[in-house]
């Protein structure tokens, strides 16, 4: 699938992408028994010290 990401810093973007890539493979959405694109977002919050 296509993963788009945006964040305040390139290092945080890379870490978020690493986390997303560790998630289990998503099952495609279906409509009338055909796979369709389903947009969704997963917010990731980092707590920095």
URMOHU-V408703 format. One record per pair of residues at least 12 apart in sequence whose ideal C-beta (glycine too) atoms are under 6 Angstrom apart, sorted by the first residue. I is the first residue (numbers start at 1). J is the second residue. If there is no record, write none. Layout:
BEGIN
I&J  I&J
END
This chain:
BEGIN
5&17  12&46  16&44
END
